[in-house]
Amino acid sequence: MSDDIERNRRWRLVLGDAADDRLGAVSVGGAGLSGADLGMDGALSKLYNAENRDRRGGLGSSAPSVARWLGDIRKYFPSTVVQVMQHDAVERLNLHSLLAEPELIDSVEPNIDMVTTLIALGKAIPETSKSSARILVRRVVDEVEKRIAQRTRAAVTGALNRATRVHRPRPGDIDWNATIGHNLANYLPEQKTIVPQRLVGYGRRKSAVGKHVVLAIDQSGSMAESIVYSSIFGAVLASMRSIRTSLVVFDTDVVDLSDQLDDPVDVLFGTTLGGGTDINRAIAYCQGLITRPNDSIFVLISDLYEGGVREEMLKRVVAMAAAGIQVLVLLALSDEGAPAFDREIATALSGMGIPAFACTPDAFPELLAVAIERGDIVGWADRNELAKRGMADES
């Protein structure tokens, strides 16, 4: 096939049958589309043709026809393209109700986007479909947990150990970098060595629970991906004996899901996306959970659009920080950066020394480690491009 024919063939698949008169014959040597090209064209046309977009029903009205279409796109396109097309189908063709059908859920390519869609459907999923929905969500949750669990445990364990420094450490607990830094004045040029008069090492915690991490997650629609990641992180932290973990979700109501952290899938299906937002009420509840302020980290994950009393909400945040609680405010915990957020509240928090920024799941373990060590969160956010991106998105 010549370069001109191949190029025109590709344009025909992009532009659809509206380009038949100009490109159809040229694209395949005068014979029109055939074979796999016809299958690809049919799958694309059902989703992207203008006439289908207007009537919002190009895939038909039944779950079997949608399931067949999902099978077709998985046959003709790579998984990354399939995920984009699935997302577009839900948004453009109003398929939320059809996603409640078991045969359709079984055909979906599992990814974070589909998980958030199923969570949004929540109780609208009939009993006959819930087991299929949970299986799909479980596959994605297990994959994400595998990706983040080891890094999170390593970062948190290291931070907990570093948080208790001793000067008579056991040999295996010596922090050599810190020891060398403390003994640079004892360098012997003729020997080209440092005499360590003062050893610095990591202490071993005697208590079973060293820190209390409280995750408070906004359930507004824009926070769906953050809920998925927060639930998985919560489950990972809850599996560590050295950390006490609480997970709270909120809209105008507050729901404590801490007792479900052994299974993040249960947590996800216990959330309700959408509705109003009362951040002040959620913070007040979380204040009641914290009994050891100096050993507690409060992570608020919200777009900060407050439907409650914002002045009181800000006062509560100030009171928490003044009591010794390490306060983190994340506009999102996702790979997508920050959604739209209340810049006025974010600016007010920044003025209190509490920056509000988006954080990716890959960066979150390091951020949590900095918080456990009571390090410089503002400095970390300034240095960390993954975090800074969230603020820049709205500038």
C-alpha positions, 0 to 999 in steps of 0.5 A: 500500500502506497504512502498516499493510500495509507495516509488517506485510509487513516484520515477516513477512519478519523473523519468517518463516512462524511469523508467517503466521497473524497477519501473512500476510493483513494484510501483503499485503492477504490474498493472502500473500507474492508476487513478490520477497517470496517470493524474499526470504523463501525466502532468509532462511528457508534461513538463519535458520529455527529448524528449519534452524539446529538441523539445520545444513543449510538450504541443502542438501548440495550446492555447486550449491544453495548457489551458487543461494542465493548468487545469490538473496541478491545479487539481493534484497539490497544488498552490505552485507547479502549480506556479513553473510548469507554470514558467517552462512551459514558460521558457522551452516550449517557451509559451510566444506567447500562453500567449496572448490567452484569454482562456490560460490567464483565466487558469493561476494561478495568481502570480507575475511571471505570471504578469511579463511575461504578462508585458514582452509581453506588446504590443504583447498581442492582443486586444482580450486578453488584458481584460483577462490579465488586470483581472489577473494582477489586482488580483495580484496587489490588493492582494499585495497592501492589504499586503503592504498598511497598513504597508506603510501608518503607517510607512510613517505617523509615520516618517512624524510626528517624523520628526517635534519634538516640546517641547510643545506638546499637550497631545496626541502628547507626545513621551513618550520614547523620553521624558523619555530619555531626563529626566533621570537625573530627576529620584527621587529614593524615589518616583521611578519616573521621573519628566519630566521637558522637554516634547518631542512630535510630531508636526503637519504638516501644509502643505498638502505635506510634502515630495516628493518621486521620484521612478526611475525604470530601465526597463531592463528584470531582474528588472521585479518583482521590477517594479511590487512592485515599481508601487504598492508602488507608488500607495499607496504613491500617495494616501497619501496627505502628500506625493507627489509621482513621478514614472519614468521608463527608458531604453534609454528613460525616461517615467514619469508615475506619472499621472497614479499612481491612477491605478498601473495596468495602470502603469505596462502596460505602461512599456516596459521590455528590451532594453538598459539602460541610468541611467544618462539620467533618473537621469537628468530628475528626478533632474528636478522634484525636487524643494525642495531638503531637503524635497525630497527622490530619490529612484533609482531601478536598476542593475546599468549596465549603457549604458550612461555616467557613470562618469556623472551619478555618478556626478549627484548622488553626486550633488543630495546628496550634495543638501540635497536630500536623495538618495537611490539605490536599486539593486532590490525591490523584494522577490528574492534578487539582480540580477546580478549588476555592482559591480564597480558602486555599490562600487563607490556609497558606497564610496560616503556614498550611499549604494546599496543593494536589499530590500524586499517589506516587509522591504521597508516601514521601509526603507522609514521611515528611509529616511523620518526622514533622518536617518542612511541608511547605519546603517539600511542596515547593521542591516537589513538582508533582505537588506544585502542579496542582496549584499551577493548574488554576493560575 
